[in-house]
Amino acid sequence: MSRTLIAYYSRSGENYTPQGPVKSRIGNTAWTAQILEELTGADVFKIDMAQPYSEEYEECTRQAKYDRENAVLPELKNRPDPTELEGLETLFLCYPNYWNGLPMVVQTFLRGIKTKGVRILPLCTHGGDGIGFSEQEIAEICPNATLAPGLAVEGHLARGARQDVLIWLMQNGIAFQQPEE
Ligand SMILES: Cc1cc2nc3c(=O)[nH]c(=O)nc-3n(C[C@H](O)[C@H](O)[C@H](O)COP(=O)(O)O)c2cc1C
């Protein structure tokens, strides 16, 4: 069975934008996952932390830095259903840039699934640094997966990133449907 999954991690709460701090219930990366879902019709898995980071930005950056520096792999709130992953061919992996790399909980997720032969398409939202070294980290964790060139989306523009996502899908030969206006 050929399967495509969109897995994403996104944090609600305080984020920084060029206009200053903004609090939102829906995180930047969640918007990109929603755009992908609308365009591809693929199933979605939300990567959640069993103990989420703070909604307060500075505190969250401290927590994420600690986890990175100490190679902590935070526990997932929910594991994906193994039957949903059977025959997985394409994985859209959406995440925010954390300290220029993958959020550690995304590493937990990747280490917990079989990615041999899976085509991984990384989509990273960021605050100015682009995709950072997150692609190298994915390649290290998933040495037997095929990694497509990732898409970097500025976090505060994520909600309106449909056009960028569309072009990226076309560049990667992924079929999509245009939702009715
Ligand atoms: C813990 C933490 C670390 C971050 N580190 C970086 C960074 O190194 N470079 C960067 O460009 N943006 C960084 N950002 C900004 C986020 O990547 C950006 O706001 C992202 O869109 C947040 O996605 P989310 O709302 O889905 O969680 C960081 C944000 C947080 C919370």
The ligand as a Gaussian input file, in Angstrom:
#p B3LYP/6-31G(d) Opt

LIG

0 1
 C       13.143000      27.199000      21.090000
 C       13.211000      28.032000      19.850000
 C       14.396000      28.142000      19.149000
 C       14.438000      28.852000      17.945000
 N       15.619000      28.928000      17.260000
 C       15.628000      29.564000      16.064000
 C       16.843000      29.634000      15.311000
 O       17.907000      29.163000      15.714000
 N       16.791000      30.238000      14.087000
 C       15.626000      30.772000      13.584000
 O       15.637000      31.279000      12.474000
 N       14.478000      30.740000      14.300000
 C       14.453000      30.143000      15.513000
 N       13.286000      30.106000      16.233000
 C       12.052000      30.679000      15.643000
 C       11.131000      29.578000      15.122000
 O       11.829000      28.691000      14.262000
 C        9.951000      30.161000      14.340000
 O        9.291000      31.134000      15.081000
 C        8.979000      29.044000      13.953000
 O        8.179000      29.471000      12.885000
 C        8.109000      28.610000      15.122000
 O        7.223000      27.614000      14.666000
 P        5.932000      27.152000      15.503000
 O        5.095000      28.383000      15.723000
 O        5.247000      26.186000      14.615000
 O        6.404000      26.521000      16.753000
 C       13.250000      29.475000      17.458000
 C       12.073000      29.386000      18.195000
 C       12.041000      28.689000      19.383000
 C       10.758000      28.613000      20.166000

